[in-house]
């Protein structure tokens, strides 16, 4: 999911979601963040003038969640 700001000076947000079991959600969150970078999901947003992007990889197992993020 990508949320592009109307005001290009604000941060854009990119989310990638994964599902795993309770023991693998930390690794799945890292995989989700890596997928954002590998597939360059931020390209369209940057081409539209958004220079600041927060990338968030989230993994779920029931009500348990793990999150990895980076800011560009």
Predicted model as a PDB file, atoms N, CA, C, CB and O in Angstrom, pLDDT in the B-factor column:
MODEL        1                                                                  
ATOM      1  N   UNK A   1       0.857  -1.152   0.000  1.00 97.00           N  
ATOM      2  CA  UNK A   1       0.000   0.000   0.000  1.00 97.00           C  
ATOM      3  C   UNK A   1       0.909   1.223   0.000  1.00 97.00           C  
ATOM      4  CB  UNK A   1      -0.978  -0.007   1.221  1.00 97.00           C  
ATOM      5  O   UNK A   1       1.884   1.275   0.750  1.00 97.00           O  
ATOM      6  N   UNK A   2       0.599   2.185  -0.821  1.00 97.00           N  
ATOM      7  CA  UNK A   2       1.368   3.422  -0.894  1.00 97.00           C  
ATOM      8  C   UNK A   2       0.443   4.611  -0.645  1.00 97.00           C  
ATOM      9  CB  UNK A   2       2.076   3.555  -2.270  1.00 97.00           C  
ATOM     10  O   UNK A   2      -0.646   4.698  -1.212  1.00 97.00           O  
ATOM     11  N   UNK A   3       0.895   5.519   0.210  1.00 97.00           N  
ATOM     12  CA  UNK A   3       0.147   6.738   0.505  1.00 97.00           C  
ATOM     13  C   UNK A   3       1.016   7.915   0.104  1.00 97.00           C  
ATOM     14  CB  UNK A   3      -0.261   6.820   2.019  1.00 97.00           C  
ATOM     15  O   UNK A   3       2.024   8.212   0.745  1.00 97.00           O  
ATOM     16  N   UNK A   4       0.605   8.582  -0.969  1.00 97.00           N  
ATOM     17  CA  UNK A   4       1.368   9.709  -1.494  1.00 97.00           C  
ATOM     18  C   UNK A   4       0.765  11.015  -0.990  1.00 97.00           C  
ATOM     19  CB  UNK A   4       1.397   9.683  -3.041  1.00 97.00           C  
ATOM     20  O   UNK A   4      -0.440  11.227  -1.124  1.00 97.00           O  
ATOM     21  N   UNK A   5       1.591  11.903  -0.407  1.00 97.00           N  
ATOM     22  CA  UNK A   5       1.053  13.148   0.134  1.00 97.00           C  
ATOM     23  C   UNK A   5       0.673  14.132  -0.969  1.00 97.00           C  
ATOM     24  CB  UNK A   5       2.063  13.790   1.072  1.00 97.00           C  
ATOM     25  O   UNK A   5       1.309  14.163  -2.023  1.00 97.00           O  
ATOM     26  N   UNK A   6      -0.349  14.922  -0.732  1.00 96.00           N  
ATOM     27  CA  UNK A   6      -0.716  15.975  -1.682  1.00 96.00           C  
ATOM     28  C   UNK A   6       0.372  17.041  -1.714  1.00 96.00           C  
ATOM     29  CB  UNK A   6      -2.084  16.606  -1.310  1.00 96.00           C  
ATOM     30  O   UNK A   6       0.742  17.532  -2.780  1.00 96.00           O  
ATOM     31  N   UNK A   7       0.885  17.396  -0.522  1.00 96.00           N  
ATOM     32  CA  UNK A   7       1.984  18.347  -0.409  1.00 96.00           C  
ATOM     33  C   UNK A   7       3.283  17.552  -0.507  1.00 96.00           C  
ATOM     34  CB  UNK A   7       1.908  19.169   0.938  1.00 96.00           C  
ATOM     35  O   UNK A   7       3.633  16.823   0.420  1.00 96.00           O  
ATOM     36  N   UNK A   8       3.986  17.685  -1.602  1.00 95.00           N  
ATOM     37  CA  UNK A   8       5.167  16.863  -1.896  1.00 95.00           C  
ATOM     38  C   UNK A   8       6.308  17.063  -0.904  1.00 95.00           C  
ATOM     39  CB  UNK A   8       5.662  17.165  -3.282  1.00 95.00           C  
ATOM     40  O   UNK A   8       7.269  16.294  -0.912  1.00 95.00           O  
ATOM     41  N   UNK A   9       6.216  18.091  -0.042  1.00 95.00           N  
ATOM     42  CA  UNK A   9       7.236  18.306   0.984  1.00 95.00           C  
ATOM     43  C   UNK A   9       7.049  17.371   2.170  1.00 95.00           C  
ATOM     44  CB  UNK A   9       7.208  19.750   1.457  1.00 95.00           C  
ATOM     45  O   UNK A   9       7.964  17.197   2.975  1.00 95.00           O  
ATOM     46  N   UNK A  10       5.866  16.767   2.281  1.00 97.00           N  
ATOM     47  CA  UNK A  10       5.587  15.819   3.361  1.00 97.00           C  
ATOM     48  C   UNK A  10       6.099  14.429   3.007  1.00 97.00           C  
ATOM     49  CB  UNK A  10       4.081  15.767   3.657  1.00 97.00           C  
ATOM     50  O   UNK A  10       6.496  14.171   1.871  1.00 97.00           O  
ATOM     51  N   UNK A  11       6.084  13.548   3.985  1.00 97.00           N  
ATOM     52  CA  UNK A  11       6.543  12.181   3.779  1.00 97.00           C  
ATOM     53  C   UNK A  11       5.502  11.343   3.043  1.00 97.00           C  
ATOM     54  CB  UNK A  11       6.881  11.536   5.111  1.00 97.00           C  
ATOM     55  O   UNK A  11       4.304  11.463   3.297  1.00 97.00           O  
ATOM     56  N   UNK A  12       5.971  10.495   2.131  1.00 97.00           N  
ATOM     57  CA  UNK A  12       5.143   9.462   1.542  1.00 97.00           C  
ATOM     58  C   UNK A  12       5.322   8.200   2.377  1.00 97.00           C  
ATOM     59  CB  UNK A  12       5.511   9.216   0.040  1.00 97.00           C  
ATOM     60  O   UNK A  12       6.358   8.023   3.018  1.00 97.00           O  
ATOM     61  N   UNK A  13       4.333   7.332   2.374  1.00 98.00           N  
ATOM     62  CA  UNK A  13       4.394   6.089   3.140  1.00 98.00           C  
ATOM     63  C   UNK A  13       4.214   4.898   2.216  1.00 98.00           C  
ATOM     64  CB  UNK A  13       3.325   6.075   4.248  1.00 98.00           C  
ATOM     65  O   UNK A  13       3.325   4.889   1.364  1.00 98.00           O  
ATOM     66  N   UNK A  14       5.062   3.892   2.390  1.00 98.00           N  
ATOM     67  CA  UNK A  14       4.912   2.653   1.641  1.00 98.00           C  
ATOM     68  C   UNK A  14       4.886   1.500   2.639  1.00 98.00           C  
ATOM     69  CB  UNK A  14       6.065   2.474   0.594  1.00 98.00           C  
ATOM     70  O   UNK A  14       5.793   1.358   3.458  1.00 98.00           O  
ATOM     71  N   UNK A  15       3.845   0.683   2.565  1.00 98.00           N  
ATOM     72  CA  UNK A  15       3.674  -0.465   3.446  1.00 98.00           C  
ATOM     73  C   UNK A  15       3.718  -1.749   2.626  1.00 98.00           C  
ATOM     74  CB  UNK A  15       2.345  -0.363   4.231  1.00 98.00           C  
ATOM     75  O   UNK A  15       3.185  -1.802   1.517  1.00 98.00           O  
ATOM     76  N   UNK A  16       4.347  -2.770   3.166  1.00 98.00           N  
ATOM     77  CA  UNK A  16       4.282  -4.127   2.606  1.00 98.00           C  
ATOM     78  C   UNK A  16       3.909  -5.036   3.768  1.00 98.00           C  
ATOM     79  CB  UNK A  16       5.663  -4.573   1.921  1.00 98.00           C  
ATOM     80  O   UNK A  16       4.524  -4.977   4.833  1.00 98.00           O  
ATOM     81  N   UNK A  17       2.897  -5.878   3.560  1.00 98.00           N  
ATOM     82  CA  UNK A  17       2.378  -6.744   4.615  1.00 98.00           C  
ATOM     83  C   UNK A  17       2.672  -8.205   4.307  1.00 98.00           C  
ATOM     84  CB  UNK A  17       0.870  -6.535   4.789  1.00 98.00           C  
ATOM     85  O   UNK A  17       2.591  -8.641   3.159  1.00 98.00           O  
ATOM     86  N   UNK A  18       3.017  -8.952   5.353  1.00 97.00           N  
ATOM     87  CA  UNK A  18       3.261 -10.394   5.234  1.00 97.00           C  
ATOM     88  C   UNK A  18       2.539 -11.096   6.382  1.00 97.00           C  
ATOM     89  CB  UNK A  18       4.803 -10.720   5.251  1.00 97.00           C  
ATOM     90  O   UNK A  18       2.246 -10.498   7.417  1.00 97.00           O  
ATOM     91  N   UNK A  19       2.265 -12.374   6.170  1.00 96.00           N  
ATOM     92  CA  UNK A  19       1.668 -13.215   7.207  1.00 96.00           C  
ATOM     93  C   UNK A  19       2.640 -14.347   7.495  1.00 96.00           C  
ATOM     94  CB  UNK A  19       0.260 -13.768   6.770  1.00 96.00           C  
ATOM     95  O   UNK A  19       3.212 -14.927   6.572  1.00 96.00           O  
ATOM     96  N   UNK A  20       2.827 -14.659   8.756  1.00 92.00           N  
ATOM     97  CA  UNK A  20       3.711 -15.752   9.142  1.00 92.00           C  
ATOM     98  C   UNK A  20       3.224 -16.377  10.427  1.00 92.00           C  
ATOM     99  CB  UNK A  20       5.154 -15.264   9.299  1.00 92.00           C  
ATOM    100  O   UNK A  20       2.170 -16.014  10.949  1.00 92.00           O  
ATOM    101  N   UNK A  21       4.000 -17.323  10.936  1.00 93.00           N  
ATOM    102  CA  UNK A  21       3.653 -17.865  12.242  1.00 93.00           C  
ATOM    103  C   UNK A  21       4.364 -17.042  13.308  1.00 93.00           C  
ATOM    104  CB  UNK A  21       4.035 -19.374  12.348  1.00 93.00           C  
ATOM    105  O   UNK A  21       5.222 -16.217  12.995  1.00 93.00           O  
ATOM    106  N   UNK A  22       4.010 -17.266  14.550  1.00 91.00           N  
ATOM    107  CA  UNK A  22       4.507 -16.440  15.646  1.00 91.00           C  
ATOM    108  C   UNK A  22       6.035 -16.406  15.703  1.00 91.00           C  
ATOM    109  CB  UNK A  22       3.958 -16.951  16.964  1.00 91.00           C  
ATOM    110  O   UNK A  22       6.619 -15.399  16.103  1.00 91.00           O  
ATOM    111  N   UNK A  23       6.679 -17.494  15.307  1.00 93.00           N  
ATOM    112  CA  UNK A  23       8.140 -17.585  15.389  1.00 93.00           C  
ATOM    113  C   UNK A  23       8.852 -16.962  14.197  1.00 93.00           C  
ATOM    114  CB  UNK A  23       8.552 -19.022  15.511  1.00 93.00           C  
ATOM    115  O   UNK A  23      10.069 -16.783  14.242  1.00 93.00           O  
ATOM    116  N   UNK A  24       8.128 -16.625  13.130  1.00 94.00           N  
ATOM    117  CA  UNK A  24       8.794 -16.126  11.923  1.00 94.00           C  
ATOM    118  C   UNK A  24       8.430 -14.686  11.558  1.00 94.00           C  
ATOM    119  CB  UNK A  24       8.462 -17.019  10.770  1.00 94.00           C  
ATOM    120  O   UNK A  24       8.886 -14.180  10.532  1.00 94.00           O  
ATOM    121  N   UNK A  25       7.620 -14.023  12.376  1.00 96.00           N  
ATOM    122  CA  UNK A  25       7.167 -12.700  11.946  1.00 96.00           C  
ATOM    123  C   UNK A  25       8.289 -11.662  11.919  1.00 96.00           C  
ATOM    124  CB  UNK A  25       6.064 -12.221  12.856  1.00 96.00           C  
ATOM    125  O   UNK A  25       8.237 -10.735  11.111  1.00 96.00           O  
ATOM    126  N   UNK A  26       9.285 -11.790  12.768  1.00 96.00           N  
ATOM    127  CA  UNK A  26      10.407 -10.837  12.718  1.00 96.00           C  
ATOM    128  C   UNK A  26      11.112 -10.940  11.363  1.00 96.00           C  
ATOM    129  CB  UNK A  26      11.419 -11.106  13.881  1.00 96.00           C  
ATOM    130  O   UNK A  26      11.407  -9.925  10.732  1.00 96.00           O  
ATOM    131  N   UNK A  27      11.375 -12.157  10.927  1.00 97.00           N  
ATOM    132  CA  UNK A  27      12.038 -12.379   9.635  1.00 97.00           C  
ATOM    133  C   UNK A  27      11.135 -11.942   8.479  1.00 97.00           C  
ATOM    134  CB  UNK A  27      12.424 -13.868   9.474  1.00 97.00           C  
ATOM    135  O   UNK A  27      11.611 -11.368   7.499  1.00 97.00           O  
ATOM    136  N   UNK A  28       9.851 -12.211   8.594  1.00 97.00           N  
ATOM    137  CA  UNK A  28       8.904 -11.811   7.544  1.00 97.00           C  
ATOM    138  C   UNK A  28       8.830 -10.289   7.414  1.00 97.00           C  
ATOM    139  CB  UNK A  28       7.505 -12.380   7.840  1.00 97.00           C  
ATOM    140  O   UNK A  28       8.689  -9.773   6.306  1.00 97.00           O  
ATOM    141  N   UNK A  29       8.922  -9.574   8.523  1.00 98.00           N  
ATOM    142  CA  UNK A  29       8.912  -8.103   8.475  1.00 98.00           C  
ATOM    143  C   UNK A  29      10.155  -7.596   7.744  1.00 98.00           C  
ATOM    144  CB  UNK A  29       8.847  -7.502   9.912  1.00 98.00           C  
ATOM    145  O   UNK A  29      10.073  -6.645   6.966  1.00 98.00           O  
ATOM    146  N   UNK A  30      11.300  -8.224   7.989  1.00 98.00           N  
ATOM    147  CA  UNK A  30      12.528  -7.854   7.279  1.00 98.00           C  
ATOM    148  C   UNK A  30      12.395  -8.155   5.787  1.00 98.00           C  
ATOM    149  CB  UNK A  30      13.745  -8.605   7.869  1.00 98.00           C  
ATOM    150  O   UNK A  30      12.841  -7.369   4.952  1.00 98.00           O  
ATOM    151  N   UNK A  31      11.783  -9.289   5.452  1.00 97.00           N  
ATOM    152  CA  UNK A  31      11.552  -9.642   4.044  1.00 97.00           C  
ATOM    153  C   UNK A  31      10.637  -8.610   3.372  1.00 97.00           C  
ATOM    154  CB  UNK A  31      10.930 -11.061   3.936  1.00 97.00           C  
ATOM    155  O   UNK A  31      10.857  -8.240   2.219  1.00 97.00           O  
ATOM    156  N   UNK A  32       9.628  -8.156   4.085  1.00 98.00           N  
ATOM    157  CA  UNK A  32       8.701  -7.165   3.531  1.00 98.00           C  
ATOM    158  C   UNK A  32       9.429  -5.865   3.214  1.00 98.00           C  
ATOM    159  CB  UNK A  32       7.545  -6.899   4.512  1.00 98.00           C  
ATOM    160  O   UNK A  32       9.210  -5.280   2.153  1.00 98.00           O  
ATOM    161  N   UNK A  33      10.288  -5.406   4.113  1.00 98.00           N  
ATOM    162  CA  UNK A  33      11.053  -4.187   3.874  1.00 98.00           C  
ATOM    163  C   UNK A  33      12.022  -4.383   2.713  1.00 98.00           C  
ATOM    164  CB  UNK A  33      11.816  -3.772   5.140  1.00 98.00           C  
ATOM    165  O   UNK A  33      12.185  -3.492   1.880  1.00 98.00           O  
ATOM    166  N   UNK A  34      12.656  -5.532   2.659  1.00 98.00           N  
ATOM    167  CA  UNK A  34      13.569  -5.832   1.547  1.00 98.00           C  
ATOM    168  C   UNK A  34      12.827  -5.831   0.216  1.00 98.00           C  
ATOM    169  CB  UNK A  34      14.254  -7.192   1.765  1.00 98.00           C  
ATOM    170  O   UNK A  34      13.365  -5.371  -0.792  1.00 98.00           O  
ATOM    171  N   UNK A  35      11.596  -6.343   0.202  1.00 98.00           N  
ATOM    172  CA  UNK A  35      10.802  -6.372  -1.032  1.00 98.00           C  
ATOM    173  C   UNK A  35      10.503  -4.958  -1.523  1.00 98.00           C  
ATOM    174  CB  UNK A  35       9.487  -7.141  -0.808  1.00 98.00           C  
ATOM    175  O   UNK A  35      10.546  -4.700  -2.726  1.00 98.00           O  
ATOM    176  N   UNK A  36      10.204  -4.047  -0.609  1.00 97.00           N  
ATOM    177  CA  UNK A  36       9.959  -2.657  -0.991  1.00 97.00           C  
ATOM    178  C   UNK A  36      11.171  -2.102  -1.728  1.00 97.00           C  
ATOM    179  CB  UNK A  36       9.639  -1.792   0.251  1.00 97.00           C  
ATOM    180  O   UNK A  36      11.039  -1.443  -2.760  1.00 97.00           O  
ATOM    181  N   UNK A  37      12.353  -2.376  -1.184  1.00 97.00           N  
ATOM    182  CA  UNK A  37      13.589  -1.860  -1.784  1.00 97.00           C  
ATOM    183  C   UNK A  37      13.950  -2.571  -3.081  1.00 97.00           C  
ATOM    184  CB  UNK A  37      14.734  -1.991  -0.802  1.00 97.00           C  
ATOM    185  O   UNK A  37      14.331  -1.925  -4.058  1.00 97.00           O  
ATOM    186  N   UNK A  38      13.832  -3.898  -3.099  1.00 98.00           N  
ATOM    187  CA  UNK A  38      14.192  -4.670  -4.296  1.00 98.00           C  
ATOM    188  C   UNK A  38      13.304  -4.337  -5.491  1.00 98.00           C  
ATOM    189  CB  UNK A  38      14.106  -6.159  -4.000  1.00 98.00           C  
ATOM    190  O   UNK A  38      13.785  -4.222  -6.618  1.00 98.00           O  
ATOM    191  N   UNK A  39      12.021  -4.184  -5.240  1.00 97.00           N  
ATOM    192  CA  UNK A  39      11.080  -3.923  -6.333  1.00 97.00           C  
ATOM    193  C   UNK A  39      10.880  -2.432  -6.585  1.00 97.00           C  
ATOM    194  CB  UNK A  39       9.742  -4.569  -6.030  1.00 97.00           C  
ATOM    195  O   UNK A  39      10.099  -2.038  -7.451  1.00 97.00           O  
ATOM    196  N   UNK A  40      11.593  -1.612  -5.821  1.00 96.00           N  
ATOM    197  CA  UNK A  40      11.601  -0.157  -6.000  1.00 96.00           C  
ATOM    198  C   UNK A  40      10.189   0.437  -6.034  1.00 96.00           C  
ATOM    199  CB  UNK A  40      12.336   0.201  -7.283  1.00 96.00           C  
ATOM    200  O   UNK A  40       9.826   1.181  -6.945  1.00 96.00           O  
ATOM    201  N   UNK A  41       9.415   0.085  -5.019  1.00 96.00           N  
ATOM    202  CA  UNK A  41       8.039   0.583  -4.931  1.00 96.00           C  
ATOM    203  C   UNK A  41       7.972   2.099  -4.780  1.00 96.00           C  
ATOM    204  CB  UNK A  41       7.328  -0.071  -3.767  1.00 96.00           C  
ATOM    205  O   UNK A  41       6.916   2.693  -4.998  1.00 96.00           O  
ATOM    206  N   UNK A  42       9.088   2.735  -4.408  1.00 96.00           N  
ATOM    207  CA  UNK A  42       9.091   4.176  -4.216  1.00 96.00           C  
ATOM    208  C   UNK A  42       9.344   4.964  -5.498  1.00 96.00           C  
ATOM    209  CB  UNK A  42      10.121   4.539  -3.203  1.00 96.00           C  
ATOM    210  O   UNK A  42       9.264   6.192  -5.478  1.00 96.00           O  
ATOM    211  N   UNK A  43       9.644   4.306  -6.600  1.00 96.00           N  
ATOM    212  CA  UNK A  43      10.002   4.976  -7.851  1.00 96.00           C  
ATOM    213  C   UNK A  43       8.903   5.920  -8.334  1.00 96.00           C  
ATOM    214  CB  UNK A  43      10.301   3.943  -8.926  1.00 96.00           C  
ATOM    215  O   UNK A  43       9.176   7.075  -8.660  1.00 96.00           O  
ATOM    216  N   UNK A  44       7.686   5.444  -8.381  1.00 95.00           N  
ATOM    217  CA  UNK A  44       6.572   6.264  -8.864  1.00 95.00           C  
ATOM    218  C   UNK A  44       6.390   7.502  -7.990  1.00 95.00           C  
ATOM    219  CB  UNK A  44       5.270   5.441  -8.895  1.00 95.00           C  
ATOM    220  O   UNK A  44       6.192   8.607  -8.494  1.00 95.00           O  
ATOM    221  N   UNK A  45       6.457   7.305  -6.696  1.00 96.00           N  
ATOM    222  CA  UNK A  45       6.285   8.417  -5.769  1.00 96.00           C  
ATOM    223  C   UNK A  45       7.396   9.453  -5.961  1.00 96.00           C  
ATOM    224  CB  UNK A  45       6.270   7.909  -4.316  1.00 96.00           C  
ATOM    225  O   UNK A  45       7.132  10.655  -5.975  1.00 96.00           O  
ATOM    226  N   UNK A  46       8.629   8.986  -6.106  1.00 95.00           N  
ATOM    227  CA  UNK A  46       9.753   9.902  -6.296  1.00 95.00           C  
ATOM    228  C   UNK A  46       9.651  10.614  -7.645  1.00 95.00           C  
ATOM    229  CB  UNK A  46      11.089   9.143  -6.195  1.00 95.00           C  
ATOM    230  O   UNK A  46      10.020  11.783  -7.759  1.00 95.00           O  
ATOM    231  N   UNK A  47       9.154   9.917  -8.660  1.00 96.00           N  
ATOM    232  CA  UNK A  47       8.949  10.545  -9.968  1.00 96.00           C  
ATOM    233  C   UNK A  47       7.883  11.633  -9.909  1.00 96.00           C  
ATOM    234  CB  UNK A  47       8.560   9.495 -11.003  1.00 96.00           C  
ATOM    235  O   UNK A  47       7.879  12.548 -10.733  1.00 96.00           O  
ATOM    236  N   UNK A  48       6.985  11.534  -8.943  1.00 96.00           N  
ATOM    237  CA  UNK A  48       5.931  12.539  -8.764  1.00 96.00           C  
ATOM    238  C   UNK A  48       6.357  13.679  -7.851  1.00 96.00           C  
ATOM    239  CB  UNK A  48       4.686  11.887  -8.207  1.00 96.00           C  
ATOM    240  O   UNK A  48       5.542  14.538  -7.516  1.00 96.00           O  
ATOM    241  N   UNK A  49       7.630  13.699  -7.442  1.00 96.00           N  
ATOM    242  CA  UNK A  49       8.145  14.819  -6.668  1.00 96.00           C  
ATOM    243  C   UNK A  49       8.231  14.633  -5.173  1.00 96.00           C  
ATOM    244  CB  UNK A  49       7.332  15.966  -6.924  1.00 96.00           C  
ATOM    245  O   UNK A  49       8.591  15.570  -4.460  1.00 96.00           O  
ATOM    246  N   UNK A  50       7.909  13.448  -4.674  1.00 96.00           N  
ATOM    247  CA  UNK A  50       8.010  13.177  -3.237  1.00 96.00           C  
ATOM    248  C   UNK A  50       9.445  12.728  -2.949  1.00 96.00           C  
ATOM    249  CB  UNK A  50       6.960  12.082  -2.776  1.00 96.00           C  
ATOM    250  O   UNK A  50       9.881  11.693  -3.454  1.00 96.00           O  
ATOM    251  N   UNK A  51      10.172  13.492  -2.149  1.00 92.00           N  
ATOM    252  CA  UNK A  51      11.578  13.159  -1.904  1.00 92.00           C  
ATOM    253  C   UNK A  51      11.794  12.411  -0.593  1.00 92.00           C  
ATOM    254  CB  UNK A  51      12.407  14.417  -1.902  1.00 92.00           C  
ATOM    255  O   UNK A  51      12.817  11.750  -0.416  1.00 92.00           O  
ATOM    256  N   UNK A  52      10.836  12.512   0.324  1.00 96.00           N  
ATOM    257  CA  UNK A  52      10.969  11.850   1.627  1.00 96.00           C  
ATOM    258  C   UNK A  52       9.955  10.703   1.709  1.00 96.00           C  
ATOM    259  CB  UNK A  52      10.753  12.869   2.801  1.00 96.00           C  
ATOM    260  O   UNK A  52       8.749  10.911   1.574  1.00 96.00           O  
ATOM    261  N   UNK A  53      10.472   9.487   1.934  1.00 97.00           N  
ATOM    262  CA  UNK A  53       9.608   8.308   1.957  1.00 97.00           C  
ATOM    263  C   UNK A  53       9.914   7.468   3.191  1.00 97.00           C  
ATOM    264  CB  UNK A  53       9.789   7.466   0.670  1.00 97.00           C  
ATOM    265  O   UNK A  53      11.075   7.212   3.513  1.00 97.00           O  
ATOM    266  N   UNK A  54       8.860   7.046   3.873  1.00 98.00           N  
ATOM    267  CA  UNK A  54       8.985   6.103   4.983  1.00 98.00           C  
ATOM    268  C   UNK A  54       8.530   4.751   4.458  1.00 98.00           C  
ATOM    269  CB  UNK A  54       8.140   6.553   6.245  1.00 98.00           C  
ATOM    270  O   UNK A  54       7.416   4.615   3.952  1.00 98.00           O  
ATOM    271  N   UNK A  55       9.397   3.752   4.581  1.00 98.00           N  
ATOM    272  CA  UNK A  55       9.100   2.393   4.123  1.00 98.00           C  
ATOM    273  C   UNK A  55       8.869   1.521   5.347  1.00 98.00           C  
ATOM    274  CB  UNK A  55      10.259   1.817   3.232  1.00 98.00           C  
ATOM    275  O   UNK A  55       9.679   1.507   6.274  1.00 98.00           O  
ATOM    276  N   UNK A  56       7.751   0.791   5.342  1.00 98.00           N  
ATOM    277  CA  UNK A  56       7.360  -0.003   6.503  1.00 98.00           C  
ATOM    278  C   UNK A  56       7.016  -1.418   6.072  1.00 98.00           C  
ATOM    279  CB  UNK A  56       6.168   0.641   7.233  1.00 98.00           C  
ATOM    280  O   UNK A  56       6.116  -1.631   5.260  1.00 98.00           O  
ATOM    281  N   UNK A  57       7.742  -2.384   6.625  1.00 98.00           N  
ATOM    282  CA  UNK A  57       7.445  -3.799   6.418  1.00 98.00           C  
ATOM    283  C   UNK A  57       6.775  -4.335   7.669  1.00 98.00           C  
ATOM    284  CB  UNK A  57       8.734  -4.611   6.083  1.00 98.00           C  
ATOM    285  O   UNK A  57       7.321  -4.215   8.766  1.00 98.00           O  
ATOM    286  N   UNK A  58       5.595  -4.926   7.516  1.00 98.00           N  
ATOM    287  CA  UNK A  58       4.849  -5.439   8.672  1.00 98.00           C  
ATOM    288  C   UNK A  58       4.512  -6.906   8.452  1.00 98.00           C  
ATOM    289  CB  UNK A  58       3.554  -4.614   8.911  1.00 98.00           C  
ATOM    290  O   UNK A  58       4.149  -7.321   7.352  1.00 98.00           O  
ATOM    291  N   UNK A  59       4.641  -7.680   9.523  1.00 98.00           N  
ATOM    292  CA  UNK A  59       4.274  -9.095   9.458  1.00 98.00           C  
ATOM    293  C   UNK A  59       3.342  -9.410  10.624  1.00 98.00           C  
ATOM    294  CB  UNK A  59       5.542 -10.012   9.492  1.00 98.00           C  
ATOM    295  O   UNK A  59       3.518  -8.912  11.736  1.00 98.00           O  
ATOM    296  N   UNK A  60       2.347 -10.251  10.343  1.00 97.00           N  
ATOM    297  CA  UNK A  60       1.325 -10.582  11.321  1.00 97.00           C  
ATOM    298  C   UNK A  60       1.231 -12.087  11.540  1.00 97.00           C  
ATOM    299  CB  UNK A  60      -0.020 -10.033  10.881  1.00 97.00           C  
ATOM    300  O   UNK A  60       1.446 -12.888  10.631  1.00 97.00           O  
ATOM    301  N   UNK A  61       0.904 -12.436  12.770  1.00 96.00           N  
ATOM    302  CA  UNK A  61       0.503 -13.792  13.126  1.00 96.00           C  
ATOM    303  C   UNK A  61      -0.584 -13.629  14.171  1.00 96.00           C  
ATOM    304  CB  UNK A  61       1.723 -14.669  13.661  1.00 96.00           C  
ATOM    305  O   UNK A  61      -0.299 -13.382  15.343  1.00 96.00           O  
ATOM    306  N   UNK A  62      -1.819 -13.768  13.749  1.00 94.00           N  
ATOM    307  CA  UNK A  62      -2.926 -13.499  14.664  1.00 94.00           C  
ATOM    308  C   UNK A  62      -2.883 -12.045  15.107  1.00 94.00           C  
ATOM    309  CB  UNK A  62      -2.873 -14.441  15.890  1.00 94.00           C  
ATOM    310  O   UNK A  62      -2.934 -11.137  14.277  1.00 94.00           O  
ATOM    311  N   UNK A  63      -2.788 -11.824  16.416  1.00 94.00           N  
ATOM    312  CA  UNK A  63      -2.710 -10.460  16.942  1.00 94.00           C  
ATOM    313  C   UNK A  63      -1.270 -10.007  17.173  1.00 94.00           C  
ATOM    314  CB  UNK A  63      -3.488 -10.361  18.239  1.00 94.00           C  
ATOM    315  O   UNK A  63      -1.041  -8.870  17.584  1.00 94.00           O  
ATOM    316  N   UNK A  64      -0.305 -10.877  16.915  1.00 96.00           N  
ATOM    317  CA  UNK A  64       1.104 -10.507  17.042  1.00 96.00           C  
ATOM    318  C   UNK A  64       1.559  -9.808  15.774  1.00 96.00           C  
ATOM    319  CB  UNK A  64       1.983 -11.749  17.324  1.00 96.00           C  
ATOM    320  O   UNK A  64       1.159 -10.184  14.672  1.00 96.00           O  
ATOM    321  N   UNK A  65       2.395  -8.791  15.932  1.00 97.00           N  
ATOM    322  CA  UNK A  65       2.882  -8.040  14.782  1.00 97.00           C  
ATOM    323  C   UNK A  65       4.358  -7.701  14.981  1.00 97.00           C  
ATOM    324  CB  UNK A  65       2.047  -6.751  14.570  1.00 97.00           C  
ATOM    325  O   UNK A  65       4.810  -7.471  16.103  1.00 97.00           O  
ATOM    326  N   UNK A  66       5.099  -7.673  13.875  1.00 97.00           N  
ATOM    327  CA  UNK A  66       6.493  -7.222  13.864  1.00 97.00           C  
ATOM    328  C   UNK A  66       6.607  -6.162  12.786  1.00 97.00           C  
ATOM    329  CB  UNK A  66       7.501  -8.415  13.610  1.00 97.00           C  
ATOM    330  O   UNK A  66       5.970  -6.263  11.737  1.00 97.00           O  
ATOM    331  N   UNK A  67       7.419  -5.143  13.043  1.00 98.00           N  
ATOM    332  CA  UNK A  67       7.557  -4.024  12.112  1.00 98.00           C  
ATOM    333  C   UNK A  67       9.034  -3.702  11.894  1.00 98.00           C  
ATOM    334  CB  UNK A  67       6.805  -2.780  12.637  1.00 98.00           C  
ATOM    335  O   UNK A  67       9.813  -3.630  12.844  1.00 98.00           O  
ATOM    336  N   UNK A  68       9.402  -3.512  10.637  1.00 98.00           N  
ATOM    337  CA  UNK A  68      10.732  -3.022  10.239  1.00 98.00           C  
ATOM    338  C   UNK A  68      10.475  -1.776   9.409  1.00 98.00           C  
ATOM    339  CB  UNK A  68      11.574  -4.120   9.423  1.00 98.00           C  
ATOM    340  O   UNK A  68       9.525  -1.734   8.628  1.00 98.00           O  
ATOM    341  N   UNK A  69      11.316  -0.760   9.571  1.00 98.00           N  
ATOM    342  CA  UNK A  69      11.100   0.463   8.795  1.00 98.00           C  
ATOM    343  C   UNK A  69      12.417   1.160   8.501  1.00 98.00           C  
ATOM    344  CB  UNK A  69      10.160   1.414   9.539  1.00 98.00           C  
ATOM    345  O   UNK A  69      13.440   0.910   9.137  1.00 98.00           O  
ATOM    346  N   UNK A  70      12.353   2.043   7.514  1.00 97.00           N  
ATOM    347  CA  UNK A  70      13.471   2.914   7.204  1.00 97.00           C  
ATOM    348  C   UNK A  70      12.922   4.195   6.600  1.00 97.00           C  
ATOM    349  CB  UNK A  70      14.477   2.225   6.241  1.00 97.00           C  
ATOM    350  O   UNK A  70      11.848   4.207   5.999  1.00 97.00           O  
ATOM    351  N   UNK A  71      13.676   5.269   6.770  1.00 96.00           N  
ATOM    352  CA  UNK A  71      13.271   6.579   6.267  1.00 96.00           C  
ATOM    353  C   UNK A  71      14.308   7.022   5.258  1.00 96.00           C  
ATOM    354  CB  UNK A  71      13.121   7.626   7.423  1.00 96.00           C  
ATOM    355  O   UNK A  71      15.510   6.959   5.516  1.00 96.00           O  
ATOM    356  N   UNK A  72      13.840   7.466   4.119  1.00 89.00           N  
ATOM    357  CA  UNK A  72      14.728   8.017   3.077  1.00 89.00           C  
ATOM    358  C   UNK A  72      14.515   9.489   2.961  1.00 89.00           C  
ATOM    359  CB  UNK A  72      14.492   7.345   1.718  1.00 89.00           C  
ATOM    360  O   UNK A  72      15.163  10.144   2.144  1.00 89.00           O  
TER     361      UNK A  72                                                      
ENDMDL                                                                          
END                                                                             
